[in-house]
Amino acid sequence: MNEGVLMQDSQTIEIYLSRLASAQENYRRTAAAVGADKISCAEELEAFVKGLGKEAAFDIYISDEKHECPSADEIKEVFLRLAEEQNIKVNVTEDEFLNLVDSGSRLTEDSKPRSLVHRDGDLHPAVHVWIIKRRDMGVYVLLQKRADMKDTDPGCYDVSVAGHLSQGDEFRSAAVRETAEELGVKIHGSQLRHIGNLNSHTVTNGVDDNEYVAVYIYREPVDEEGITLQQDEVSEVCWAEVDELLAVMDDEDFPNCIDVRELVMIKKAVF
């Protein structure tokens, strides 16, 4: 991946500005994006961009953290000012930035806007948490039904909790956060058991979702009355016995996006 930039076409340059990055890093990535050897301040950036001419166009993506970052705002303002003065095209978008995973399945410090990760099919990290309970009749897993407004697999049954790693995040803390956000269930990272990793690559409705997934199980009792669903993510939850679930995975009357490999992982971990 080119550092901080992908050319959409011959005239549009993408620039990624992270609110968690240093000024040096944001200027370094911006310089790489516009094709400069080095840019270290707003004045140098303005002079270089002016030399690109009026045909230049820029899509600027800024990470959406509520975190002050003077360099990101400074770089953005340079482009907006030049857009008014020179009539160059500038589009600014705030987006969640996701960490990326390298070819060796290692979490990197590189990050990229979520919308572009899903456009380009970049390998990125995700977490799945299976809330389970053991009964005489077997092992039960809590399923969530994805909200109807989801852009991928709406209305389908899925793992208890799923989510991405935002930039600067790590797997276990992301699993804890997503469990609280999607179900309102407060857990501690030490209560999660990591049972494996897998690659999952799907393309649905134009979303190229290429994930490296860390899979966890959570076996502590859950106050079902206290579950609070994140309405734009989850419409309902229900329990299902693992073997019964495996038997209906291909049933048209049971729409789901569950990865069978994870159910096999659960059986190996629990039995």
C-alpha positions, 0 to 999 in steps of 0.5 A: 500500500502506498503510504497514505494515498491511493490514486482514484484516477489521474487527477484525484489524490487521497490524503489520510490525516490521523488525529492520533498521529504526530505532526511529523507523521501527518506531513510525511504522509501528505508529502507522499500523497502529493508526490513531494520529497519532503513537506514539514509545514503549512507554508511548504505544503501550500507552495507545493500544491500551488505548483500542481495547477488547477486540475488537481483534486483532493479527497481528504480523510480525517480520522473521527476521534474527538482528539485535538490534532493541530497538524490535521486541521492545519493541513486541511485548512491549507487545502480548503484555502487553496480551493477558494483561491485557485478553484482546485477541487477539495472534498473533506470526509471524517471517517473511522480509521482502521488498523491494517494487517500485513501479509504475515497476519501481523497487526501494523501501525498503518491505518486507513479510512474504513470506507476505503478499507471496504472499497479496496479489500485491505486486510484488517483486524476484527474481533468476534465474541461468542457468549456461551453457556453450558447446559445438560442438553448441550452448549448454547451460544447467544446469537445476534440478529443484525439490524435491517439497516446494516449495509452487509447481511441485514436481518441475518443471524450472526456471532454474539458480538463482532467489531473492527479494531480502530487505529491504535486499538488491540484485539482484547480491548476491542472485544470488551468495547464492542460487547459493551456497545452492541449488547450493553454487557460489561465484561473484563478482558481477562474473562475472555478466552481466545480460541483461535484466529481465521481469515474471512473475506466476503464481498456484499453490496459493494463492501469488500470485507477482508478480515483477520478475525480473533475469536473469543468465548465468554462463559460468565453468566449474563444478566439477560434482562440487562442486555441493551441492544445497539439498535442500529447494529442489533435487532434481537438476540436469542440462544441456540444449541451448537449442534442444532445450529450446525444442522440448520446453517444451510436452511433457507428459513434461517438467514445467517452469516455465521462462519461454521469454522467458529462453531467448530472452534467452540466445540473443540474448546468446550468439549 
